[in-house]
Amino acid sequence: MPENGITHNPPKILAPAGSKDAFLAALAAGADAVYCGLKSFSARMEADNFSMEELAALTRLAHEKNAEVYVTMNTLLKEHELERALSQLEKLARLVQPDAIIFADPAIPALAAAAGFKGELHLSTLANVSFTQGFSEAVAATGAKRIVLPRELNVEEIKAAAEAVPDGIDLEVFIHGALCYGVSGRCYWSSYMGGRSSLRGRCVQPCRRLYKQGHKNERFFSCQDLSLDTLVKVLLEIPQVTTWKIEGRKKGPHYVYYTTLAYKMLRDNGKDPQAKKSAQGLLELALGRPSTHYNFLPQRPFNPVDTKAQTASGLMIGKLQGSYKEASFSPREALLPGDLLRIGYEDERGHLIRRVKGSVPKRGTFNIAPQKERIPAKGTPVFLIDRREKGLKDAIAALAKEADAFTIEPVSAATAKLPKVMRYKPKRGDRSTTLYLFREDRHGPKNTETATWISEKSVPNTRKAGVGGRWWWLSPVIWPDEEKDYAALVKRLVNFGAKNFVLGAPWQIALFPEAKRKGLHLWAGPFCNIANTLTADALKKRGFTGIMASPELSEEDFRDLAQASPLPTGVVVAGYYPLTIARTLTPDLNPHEPFASPKGEEAWVAKHGENHWIYPNWRVDITDKSSDLKKWGYSLFVHMHEPIPKTVKLKKRPGEWNWNIRLL
């Protein structure tokens, strides 16, 4: 039996790369696979990312070193971007030939097939496959060979996922790196505050900022990093978990090198006490945030938010001393030539970046010469955010020389054609529907229809008048512990004659047995993040009868989707849409009181099931655009209502979201 005690193939160590040096550092550390993005359609657009030719050479090098390469195209695709996405996939297929594409938008499989891509498709954590019945549906709908699990799952839920996943389908689990506060694919905070969408790789991380509640001014939503360290040994017992993923495409080569080395040690020699100690030492040197095991152990879950600890990236090594003219600090660790420092928190204006030019001993003095910028105040923390040791620099340089030796021939003009989609044509007598959505048993104004969020409280135990005609909405995120309850509630509603359902994720159609779907109207709701017709067409093939547009879209995006959609289209025109949905909430925040951003924007928290919904104190409101929306083809208009806490004061302000902003 192998030293690590497993009889199946050991899991691959999947390392991140947001730059050429980080990619080469992953290879130098012996990563089994590297994931990276191009300049477009990547969920980490703030990373340097790669040109097509550069990635082609690096991929050839990786393959020579027996490492795989996965390319991320895991953003929400807008209608006018389909041609460009197809062209990129065709170039990837012909020039780069990566082993897999990581994707979230259901349009990608059709585009990949049209482009002639022969590698695997891996379904991103942004797709939010969060409950066991959803795995088979996700595979059937997309052809994915691998599913990347949400970071919120504990090890028992991961084991349940492994039992539920179809034969031959792999699971990928995050083992180390930054944690988003919101559930992946269900966070709109950055987009809501100015068009920079996390679903488009442009998140400005509003969760990392200071927020005020009462006398507290804290980072209530800034998570520590995930680090399973020695706990990864439990994952060795789950053969379906074929890949351990390290997060960090915005990190430097030092981080990539040391985290990869550490987890290789823990995988291959995890029973050796000295190897475990060495691996933990490497992780401490990797320049990440303070870490947590998060939910991994269900009997000992950790809240990832610790308002008493700093959660800036990098290793804090000192604080500024002196005046702005003669600022300096005394490092707690020796500094090496080439070290990169950040003075201040990355989410605060005025932080500085400095490169160390010469060695500085531990407790020595590093002077910060003023340049054009203003030097931050005395006491500002200083972080070591990247390091280039000579050994690592030499290894990267040697590998770079090998990569540069490859000759990359230019790709000829693209020839792939977009798959054709037949536009939905309204039937005679079709009319538009205005829908009022509530948490409880309420009715909207006259001449409107009523909708209710599905919960044990809202669904009656016996047949009741009005159940059949109402629209029933499923949660945007269903966790494994909630799955049986939701399945039972759906079954009860169908037996009571309910016909109209709005689903929070495409995979939730698995809660409706195929034999029961006849006569049902199953709509993909706004949390499905739909922005293009190929996604709509993929959902149509799975049995959906209508789609709702992503509320993040701009005016032109709303128009383009409805005018070409193969299914009837709906839109949220008014109401309270969450900034984010999370599985955790720090005990330092009172959920019954509002909190305020540095700019005075207020929000509040409401718990529904296992999820914490964070709402701004102003409404989405594009009701004055209704005539345009109807003209383009929208037929379902939704008003989302929420119980407003007595402590929350609502603001009157434009709620057009990104209507007049080009969604980035």
Secondary structure as GFF3:
##gff-version 3
##sequence-region A 1 664
A	DSSP	beta_strand	12	16	.	.	.	ID=ss1
A	DSSP	alpha_helix	20	28	.	.	.	ID=ss2
A	DSSP	beta_strand	33	37	.	.	.	ID=ss3
A	DSSP	alpha_helix	52	64	.	.	.	ID=ss4
A	DSSP	beta_strand	68	73	.	.	.	ID=ss5
A	DSSP	three_ten_helix	79	81	.	.	.	ID=ss6
A	DSSP	alpha_helix	82	91	.	.	.	ID=ss7
A	DSSP	pi_helix	92	96	.	.	.	ID=ss8
A	DSSP	beta_strand	100	103	.	.	.	ID=ss9
A	DSSP	alpha_helix	108	115	.	.	.	ID=ss10
A	DSSP	beta_strand	120	123	.	.	.	ID=ss11
A	DSSP	three_ten_helix	125	127	.	.	.	ID=ss12
A	DSSP	alpha_helix	133	142	.	.	.	ID=ss13
A	DSSP	beta_strand	146	148	.	.	.	ID=ss14
A	DSSP	alpha_helix	155	164	.	.	.	ID=ss15
A	DSSP	beta_strand	170	177	.	.	.	ID=ss16
A	DSSP	alpha_helix	189	192	.	.	.	ID=ss17
A	DSSP	three_ten_helix	198	200	.	.	.	ID=ss18
A	DSSP	three_ten_helix	206	208	.	.	.	ID=ss19
A	DSSP	beta_strand	211	213	.	.	.	ID=ss20
A	DSSP	beta_strand	216	218	.	.	.	ID=ss21
A	DSSP	beta_strand	225	227	.	.	.	ID=ss22
A	DSSP	three_ten_helix	229	237	.	.	.	ID=ss23
A	DSSP	beta_strand	241	246	.	.	.	ID=ss24
A	DSSP	alpha_helix	253	269	.	.	.	ID=ss25
A	DSSP	alpha_helix	273	284	.	.	.	ID=ss26
A	DSSP	beta_strand	291	292	.	.	.	ID=ss27
A	DSSP	beta_strand	315	319	.	.	.	ID=ss28
A	DSSP	beta_strand	327	329	.	.	.	ID=ss29
A	DSSP	beta_strand	340	343	.	.	.	ID=ss30
A	DSSP	beta_strand	352	355	.	.	.	ID=ss31
A	DSSP	beta_strand	366	368	.	.	.	ID=ss32
A	DSSP	beta_strand	381	386	.	.	.	ID=ss33
A	DSSP	alpha_helix	390	404	.	.	.	ID=ss34
A	DSSP	beta_strand	433	438	.	.	.	ID=ss35
A	DSSP	beta_strand	449	453	.	.	.	ID=ss36
A	DSSP	beta_strand	471	473	.	.	.	ID=ss37
A	DSSP	alpha_helix	480	495	.	.	.	ID=ss38
A	DSSP	beta_strand	500	503	.	.	.	ID=ss39
A	DSSP	three_ten_helix	506	511	.	.	.	ID=ss40
A	DSSP	three_ten_helix	514	516	.	.	.	ID=ss41
A	DSSP	beta_strand	521	524	.	.	.	ID=ss42
A	DSSP	three_ten_helix	526	528	.	.	.	ID=ss43
A	DSSP	alpha_helix	533	541	.	.	.	ID=ss44
A	DSSP	beta_strand	546	548	.	.	.	ID=ss45
A	DSSP	alpha_helix	555	564	.	.	.	ID=ss46
A	DSSP	beta_strand	569	575	.	.	.	ID=ss47
A	DSSP	beta_strand	580	582	.	.	.	ID=ss48
A	DSSP	beta_strand	595	596	.	.	.	ID=ss49
A	DSSP	beta_strand	602	608	.	.	.	ID=ss50
A	DSSP	beta_strand	611	616	.	.	.	ID=ss51
A	DSSP	beta_strand	620	621	.	.	.	ID=ss52
A	DSSP	three_ten_helix	623	625	.	.	.	ID=ss53
A	DSSP	alpha_helix	626	632	.	.	.	ID=ss54
A	DSSP	beta_strand	634	640	.	.	.	ID=ss55
###
